[in-house]
């Protein structure tokens, strides 16, 4: 997980202490799942970090577009910044403890839940889960490119499937890695071709 190319060496607290603007926090703790813990912190300007441990010293940094960040914060506004309970009264299987937190200066409000029937809560959770999934695909691709050249094609197939299913946010964050793979002849021709095709799809998607 300590990927020098993808990570930045600073703490979450240090990242957001310098900016007094409100930020959002999401986490999911689900023992037995993979990963067992995820968290995402998002600023209003779209700056975000993803990590898979509370004390992870090298979180993965990424950025949402202004429109994406606004949509996420608008959902938090609809939920009154988590000042009310979100847990459903339905009896459902345990799917992990989720936490939404809104931090505005020294004011913090949060809600924890397993499952919520609130449509805005479901939409907000989906946004954060897609941020996490995108980060995980980037980590998998970086790991394969660095340590397992034969595994690169599988990582690319997984990324392509997630992209087609609209599970990838900020797809442009993948372009440097995709371009590097496409131009590096140490990777299989099929992987290089797939990386180039994926990069073209992302660039066309941005237009």
Buried (B, 14 or more C-beta within 10 A) or exposed (E): BEEEEBBEEEBBEEBBEEEEEBBBBBBBBBEEEEBEBBBBBBBBEBBBBBBBBEEBEBBBBBBBEEEBBEBBBEBBEBBEBBEEEBBBEEEEEEEBBBBBBBBEEEEEBBBBBBBBEBEBBBBBBEBBBBBBBBBBBBBBBBBBBEEEBEBBBBBBEBBBEBBEEEBBBBBBBBBEBBEBBBEBEEBBEEBBBBBBBBBEBBEEEEE
